[in-house]
Each structure stands twice: as structure tokens, then as C-alpha cells.
């Protein structure tokens, strides 16, 4: 492992601490009795406190130093004074350990008393400190110049998502997003628990990937010698519980779909699904409005939320628009009763790309997705989907070609999907068989036939309404984030490219060259201010790594940065 100059220095400091008899990673409990937030909110001059945190800044001025500690609730100023810490003749703890062997990023414990500085800053006067964890890598902290301009911020998405642990330390707003995520899920739980619904858990490894139209992840159980799938939905298991006699059940479900990744899709995602007996989709629309209004208030203090350029209001009620009416409004085509061939012609006229594997349901879905969905910014229920699109949904009570289904659209995207659940086992079997025909036609997202679920329905399931709400998308809306990666602690990433470790001299050269791409070789050498020996060694190695090349033209030798 090739270490940077700073990493080498930190390891040398680690060794010196151990040589002094100081364990940089002690095992014993550290008796914290305060936090930065508690100190600021309940400040009492002279009060004795024990706190801990990460050293984030310091200003050493001889025998005194102001520093900042960051704990789980924020930052607090601490004041190190040599004679307070070392009242006797031995000043080693301050002169050697604090001044020379500690670094920004180290985690320390502090015992001290509270006081207020002359400028009114609430501060801890350090009486003693303990090294709790020596950081061997420097934090990528931003720098602010005299004019207030900020440089070297840790804002590259690729690095932030891969190194979320660093992101959380140096970008406080990121932590706030995830705190709000927990507030959102707690609010939903509170809403359903107050209504008497039971939170349950259902299998993630399933013999049949049912409950949705999606491509599953496949694995293998060695002991049973059978294939298993990571669940794409938990719907069919929750309905089994309704058959078994529970009147209302819900689950925060980790689902997995082996499909593409983009700003609104991650292969692993969280959905909350709820099923309540003796209800229908009209009741579910009323309940969903009530829920989302509460969640917005609990998490943001208002029903109005800024999402990009749009101000979205979650206050009930929401408009209810039948799907075929929405398509007619936004395309001019009335597709009511159209067969597959006619729908394919409409899609072609609308310049929507389709293929031969798509049946009636997929074609309608593509038309709506391409031409209608993005128009619905404020919360809107799109209702009454064609039967071909909804194999688990009860037939519409007034129109047998439609189903009692709605999707909630917010900011141009689907947030929730709900049905009056199909509880006729014969009708359900026929719908599954239609899905099997689509699978044979080449649709790799068509549903499997779940024989055990059909058996459960044959024992009788009461009239039921169910809903699935995308938690990740809901959090994106309520935290004003456009990317799903911003609301997942550890989003799925492409395999990490092996990082090239550069020496400090090589970094100097590349930092000068990369912003401009190319420059005269002599100018680059002059700006780098490297000795001839270091220059030769560095440029030679950069060439070997494929990062640097020299070209000759009529104006002389030019250095070029290579990707």
C-alpha cells in the first residue's frame, strides 16, 4: 500500500504515542455526560462536563489553543491551556501530545468546565483530555480564504457516495437529510400504529418473486438445492396475513429489482406496504392524503415543501384523474377499448419507442409514462387503470375493462401505488395465466404464477385495500433532493476503479496541469518549483501511469494531461 506523505506522518505520530505509553485506541468506556447540544441549550457557567468528539479545527498560540470538537449533535469550542492541563512541571501532555501528536480528525475525550469567552462563545476549558482514536487519513476539509471564498469542498458525488462516512463528517447538511428520513418513517409508523395496524416482517428470500412486474435477483440455497429470489415486493405475503385473520398489517420492506440505476432508481430500495381488510381504493385515497399531510408537517413543519423549482403542497384533498382521461388530455388520443395493434399504432404516432414483447398493459404504461406523468407536479391520484396493467387488482365495479387502482403522482413521478385488492381466486388465476403468456412472449418482467398464494385466496380473503409507498422517493421530496443516492446511506455503485497513488510532487504537477489540460513544458516546470531530480522522477512516473505526456510542435514542447 502506497501512503501519502500525510499518512506516513500520522503513522509516525501513532508510533510515538505508543512509545509514550498512550494507547491511541483504548478499550475502556469513556464516561461522557454531556454533548455539544446539551452544553449550548443548558449552559451553566463553571459547570463540570465530560464530552468527546472529533477534532475539527484548532488555533495554537504558544501555551494556549482554541479548538472545535464535533460530536453527534454539532460542534463546541474547547480551550486548551498548558498550565490548566499540566499544572505541574511536566508539560508533556500539552507540549508533545496535544501540539505535536494530535491531528485534525482525531477523536478525543475532554474533561473540563464551562465558560464564556470575551466574544460570547460558549466554551469548554479543558482540564484533561484522552486520545480515543487516532485518525490515519486526513479529512478533506474545505478551506476558506480571507475574502470568504471556500475551496476544496468534499462535493464530488462519486467520492461522497462511496465514502459516506467522510461525507457525514465534513458535510453537516447530509446528516440532516438522514435525520429527517428517520422522522418521516417514525411519522408513518405513528400514524398506522394509532389506527391499530400491526407492523410485521415477511421473507426477503422467496421461492417465487411475486407482487410486482419486475426483473428479480436470483440466488441459490445450497442446503435445499433450490433457486431463490430476492423479493421484488412483499404484497403476496401480506395478503396471506389478511387471509389469516389480521385486519391491518404494514411493513417497511427492503425490495430488490435487477434493473437499471439512475437518479430515481437503486436496485435495493425501501417500500412501505399496508393492507387493510374491508376497505377499498376510495378509502385508501382518503387515508393516504391524511397520512402524507401529517408526514409533511412532522418532518418539515408545513404541508408546503420546496422541490427544485416547484412548491408542492401535501395538504388534502388531492385531485383524482382517471388514467384514460389523462392520456386523452395530454395526447389527444382516446385509447378506450383499443387492442394491442391499435395501441402500437398510437405509440408510433406519438414517437414512443416500443417492442414486440409489449402487451396492452405495457403499451398503455409507456404512453402514460412518456406523455402524461411529468405534468402532475402537485399530488394527484391517477385512477382506474386498464385491467391488463393490473393483474392483482379488483375489477372496477362500474366498468369491467378497468380496475380499482390508483397511483399517486407527485413532482412528475409515481410515489404510491394502491388497489382494491383482487380476492376472487378464479379471476386471479386467469390474470396470472395472462401474465405467463406475456413471459413466454419475452417479457422478463411479467409476473410468476404463485400457486400457494392462489391456494390462500381459495380459503377466502375479505375485501381489502392495499398500498405501496416508495420511502426513498418520499424522502427525496421532503428533503428537496433530486437524486435517490442522496437519501441512501450507501447507494449501489459501479465497481471502484483502482486509485492511482501519487507522490506529493506528482500531485503538484497534476494540480497545475489538469485545470488547463496543456501548457508549455518549461512553464509547467517553473510553476511546480521542483528540483531537477524530483521533476525528472515525477514526470517519468506520471508518463508510466498514463496521466501525462509531452508533445512537440512548431512552438516547442508541450505537457498534456491525459484522462
GIDA-V226371 format. One record per residue. N is the residue number from 0. RES is the residue in one small letter. SS is DSSP state (@ for helix, = for strand, . for the rest). PHI is phi in whole degrees, -180 to 180 (none if undefined). Layout:
n-><N	N>
res-><RES	RES>
ss-><SS	SS>
phi-><PHI	PHI>
This chain:
n-><0	1	2	3	4	5	6	7	8	9	10	11	12	13	14	15	16	17	18	19	20	21	22	23	24	25	26	27	28	29	30	31	32	33	34	35	36	37	38	39	40	41	42	43	44	45	46	47	48	49	50	51	52	53	54	55	56	57	58	59	60	61	62	63	64	65	66	67	68	69	70	71	72	73	74	75	76	77	78	79	80	81	82	83	84	85	86	87	88	89	90	91	92	93	94	95	96	97	98	99	100	101	102	103	104	105	106	107	108	109	110	111	112	113	114	115	116	117	118	119	120	121	122	123	124	125	126	127	128	129	130	131	132	133	134	135	136	137	138	139	140	141	142	143	144	145	146	147	148	149	150	151	152	153	154	155	156	157	158	159	160	161	162	163	164	165	166	167	168	169	170	171	172	173	174	175	176	177	178	179	180	181	182	183	184	185	186	187	188	189	190	191	192	193	194	195	196	197	198	199	200	201	202	203	204	205	206	207	208	209	210	211	212	213	214	215	216	217	218	219	220	221	222	223	224	225	226	227	228	229	230	231	232	233	234	235	236	237	238	239	240	241	242	243	244	245	246	247	248	249	250	251	252	253	254	255	256	257	258	259	260	261	262	263	264	265	266	267	268	269	270	271	272	273	274	275	276	277	278	279	280	281	282	283	284	285	286	287	288	289	290	291	292	293	294	295	296	297	298	299	300	301	302	303	304	305	306	307	308	309	310	311	312	313	314	315	316	317	318	319	320	321	322	323	324	325	326	327	328	329	330	331	332	333	334	335	336	337	338	339	340	341	342	343	344	345	346	347	348	349	350	351	352	353	354	355	356	357	358	359	360	361	362	363	364	365	366	367	368	369	370	371	372	373	374	375	376	377	378	379	380	381	382	383	384	385	386	387	388	389	390	391	392	393	394	395	396	397	398	399	400	401	402	403	404	405	406	407	408	409	410	411	412	413	414	415	416	417	418	419	420	421	422	423	424	425	426	427	428	429	430	431	432	433	434	435	436	437	438	439	440	441	442	443	444	445	446	447	448	449	450	451	452	453	454	455	456	457	458	459	460	461	462	463	464	465	466	467	468	469	470	471	472	473	474	475	476	477	478	479	480	481	482	483	484	485	486	487	488	489	490	491	492	493	494	495	496	497	498	499	500	501	502	503	504	505	506	507	508	509	510	511	512	513	514	515	516	517	518	519	520	521	522	523	524	525	526	527	528	529	530	531	532	533	534	535	536	537	538	539	540	541	542	543	544	545	546	547	548	549	550	551	552	553	554	555	556	557	558	559	560	561	562>
res-><x	x	x	x	x	x	x	x	x	x	x	x	x	x	x	x	x	x	x	x	x	x	x	x	x	x	x	x	x	x	x	x	x	x	x	x	x	x	x	x	x	x	x	x	x	x	x	x	x	x	x	x	x	x	x	x	x	x	x	x	x	x	x	x	x	x	x	x	x	x	x	x	x	x	x	x	x	x	x	x	x	x	x	x	x	x	x	x	x	x	x	x	x	x	x	x	x	x	x	x	x	x	x	x	x	x	x	x	x	x	x	x	x	x	x	x	x	x	x	x	x	x	x	x	x	x	x	x	x	x	x	x	x	x	x	x	x	x	x	x	x	x	x	x	x	x	x	x	x	x	x	x	x	x	x	x	x	x	x	x	x	x	x	x	x	x	x	x	x	x	x	x	x	x	x	x	x	x	x	x	x	x	x	x	x	x	x	x	x	x	x	x	x	x	x	x	x	x	x	x	x	x	x	x	x	x	x	x	x	x	x	x	x	x	x	x	x	x	x	x	x	x	x	x	x	x	x	x	x	x	x	x	x	x	x	x	x	x	x	x	x	x	x	x	x	x	x	x	x	x	x	x	x	x	x	x	x	x	x	x	x	x	x	x	x	x	x	x	x	x	x	x	x	x	x	x	x	x	x	x	x	x	x	x	x	x	x	x	x	x	x	x	x	x	x	x	x	x	x	x	x	x	x	x	x	x	x	x	x	x	x	x	x	x	x	x	x	x	x	x	x	x	x	x	x	x	x	x	x	x	x	x	x	x	x	x	x	x	x	x	x	x	x	x	x	x	x	x	x	x	x	x	x	x	x	x	x	x	x	x	x	x	x	x	x	x	x	x	x	x	x	x	x	x	x	x	x	x	x	x	x	x	x	x	x	x	x	x	x	x	x	x	x	x	x	x	x	x	x	x	x	x	x	x	x	x	x	x	x	x	x	x	x	x	x	x	x	x	x	x	x	x	x	x	x	x	x	x	x	x	x	x	x	x	x	x	x	x	x	x	x	x	x	x	x	x	x	x	x	x	x	x	x	x	x	x	x	x	x	x	x	x	x	x	x	x	x	x	x	x	x	x	x	x	x	x	x	x	x	x	x	x	x	x	x	x	x	x	x	x	x	x	x	x	x	x	x	x	x	x	x	x	x	x	x	x	x	x	x	x	x	x	x	x	x	x	x	x	x	x	x	x	x	x	x	x	x	x	x	x	x	x	x	x	x	x	x	x	x	x	x	x	x	x	x	x	x	x	x	x	x	x	x	x	x	x	x	x	x	x	x	x	x>
ss-><.	.	.	.	@	@	@	@	@	@	@	@	@	@	@	@	@	@	@	.	.	.	.	.	.	.	.	.	.	.	.	.	.	.	.	@	@	@	@	@	@	.	.	.	.	.	.	=	=	=	=	=	=	=	=	=	=	=	=	=	=	.	.	=	=	=	=	=	=	=	=	.	.	=	=	=	=	=	=	=	=	@	@	@	@	.	.	.	.	.	.	@	@	@	@	@	@	@	@	@	@	.	.	.	.	.	=	=	=	=	=	=	=	=	=	=	.	.	.	.	.	=	=	=	=	=	=	=	=	=	=	=	=	.	.	.	.	.	.	.	.	.	=	=	.	.	.	.	.	=	=	.	.	.	.	.	@	@	@	@	@	@	.	@	@	@	@	@	@	@	.	@	@	@	@	@	@	@	@	@	@	@	@	@	@	@	@	@	@	@	@	@	@	@	.	.	.	=	=	.	.	.	.	.	=	=	.	.	.	.	.	.	.	.	.	.	=	=	=	=	=	.	.	.	.	=	=	=	=	=	.	.	.	.	@	@	@	@	@	@	@	@	@	.	.	.	.	=	=	=	=	=	=	=	=	=	.	.	.	.	.	=	.	.	=	.	.	=	=	=	=	=	=	=	=	=	=	.	.	.	@	@	@	@	@	@	@	@	@	@	@	@	@	@	@	@	@	@	@	@	.	.	.	=	=	=	=	.	.	=	=	=	=	.	.	.	.	.	=	=	=	=	@	@	@	@	@	@	@	@	@	.	.	.	.	.	.	.	.	@	@	@	@	@	@	@	@	@	@	.	.	.	.	.	.	.	.	.	.	@	@	@	@	@	@	@	@	@	@	@	@	.	@	@	@	.	.	.	.	=	=	=	=	.	.	=	@	@	@	.	.	.	=	.	=	.	.	.	.	.	.	=	=	.	=	=	=	=	=	=	.	.	=	=	=	=	=	=	=	=	=	.	.	.	@	@	@	@	@	@	@	@	@	@	@	@	@	@	@	@	@	.	.	.	.	.	.	.	.	.	@	@	@	@	@	@	@	@	.	.	.	.	.	=	=	=	=	=	=	=	@	@	@	@	@	@	@	@	@	.	.	.	.	@	@	@	@	.	.	.	.	.	.	.	.	.	.	.	.	.	.	.	.	@	@	@	@	@	@	@	@	@	@	@	.	.	.	=	=	=	@	@	@	@	@	@	@	@	.	.	.	@	@	@	@	@	@	@	@	@	@	@	@	@	.	.	.	=	=	=	=	=	=	.	.	=	=	=	=	=	=	.	.>
phi-><none	-87	-102	-76	-61	-65	-66	-64	-61	-65	-68	-66	-66	-58	-63	-65	-59	-67	-65	-84	85	-99	-82	-74	-137	-67	-91	-69	-57	-106	-80	-64	-130	-154	-130	-59	-69	-63	-59	-71	-78	-120	-67	-140	-53	84	-66	-84	-137	-128	-130	-145	172	-95	-71	-109	-164	-161	-129	-88	-131	67	-91	-137	-159	-98	-143	-121	-107	-115	-114	-70	-121	144	-121	-139	-80	-126	-121	-100	-125	-54	-78	-74	-77	-123	-67	-88	-76	-79	-103	-59	-60	-87	-66	-100	-69	-69	-74	-110	-107	-93	-134	-61	105	-66	-102	-131	-107	-131	-110	-175	-124	-88	-152	-112	-72	-63	-95	88	-85	-72	-140	-103	-82	-76	-101	-159	-140	-131	-75	-108	-164	-86	-82	-95	-120	-73	-75	-81	-81	-69	-118	-119	-87	-62	-87	89	-78	-102	-129	57	-71	-88	-128	-74	-55	-57	-71	-62	-73	-72	-115	-59	-61	-75	-54	-66	-73	-98	-122	-56	-65	-64	-61	-62	-60	-79	-65	-67	-58	-65	-60	-65	-67	-64	-64	-64	-59	-60	-61	-74	-64	-64	-86	88	-83	-102	-80	-130	-129	-126	-63	-88	-85	-128	-71	-135	-82	-109	96	-163	-102	-162	-86	-91	-87	-111	-136	-140	-95	-67	-65	-87	56	-135	-76	-134	-121	-73	-63	-97	-165	-108	-55	-69	-74	-66	-67	-59	-70	-65	-57	-73	117	-77	-87	-155	-135	-142	-151	-87	-109	-83	-111	-138	-134	-85	-131	-70	-117	-154	-69	-122	-133	-129	-62	-115	-149	-114	-128	-100	-117	-128	-134	-130	-73	67	-123	-130	-71	-67	-61	-67	-64	-61	-68	-67	-59	-62	-63	-69	-63	-65	-62	-62	-67	-67	-93	-123	77	-156	-79	-93	-132	-82	-127	61	-88	-104	-99	-103	-114	-91	-69	-74	-90	-108	-59	-126	-123	-61	-60	-66	-67	-63	-64	-63	-63	-98	-122	86	-103	-94	-96	-55	78	-70	-89	-61	-63	-66	-65	-65	-66	-61	-60	-66	-64	-87	59	-102	-75	-133	-137	-70	-77	-80	-93	-59	-61	-64	-65	-63	-61	-65	-62	-64	-62	-79	-112	-122	-51	-68	-78	-97	-85	-73	-52	-142	-87	-93	-119	59	-78	-58	-59	-64	-90	-139	-71	-113	-110	-68	-60	-62	-65	-111	-150	-66	-83	-114	-128	-91	-134	-138	-121	-95	-101	-140	55	78	-136	-71	-109	-146	-138	-146	-138	-84	-70	-71	-122	-87	-65	-72	-61	-63	-62	-64	-65	-62	-66	-63	-65	-63	-64	-65	-63	-66	-78	120	-81	-81	-108	-66	-74	-81	-88	-100	-65	-68	-65	-62	-62	-61	-62	-67	-81	103	-114	-65	-53	-143	-118	-134	-145	-122	-116	-73	-67	-61	-69	-63	-66	-56	-65	-80	-115	57	-116	-88	-121	-64	-63	-74	-112	-110	-56	-132	-67	-67	-128	-65	-52	-72	-69	-64	-77	-88	-87	-105	-74	-60	-67	-66	-63	-59	-63	-70	-65	-77	-82	-59	-61	-104	85	-156	-164	-56	-60	-66	-67	-62	-64	-65	-69	-71	58	-93	-67	-57	-66	-68	-62	-61	-64	-69	-67	-64	-71	-63	-65	-62	-78	76	-102	-149	-148	-116	-119	-111	-137	-65	-93	119	-90	-123	-92	-130	-85	-115	-79>
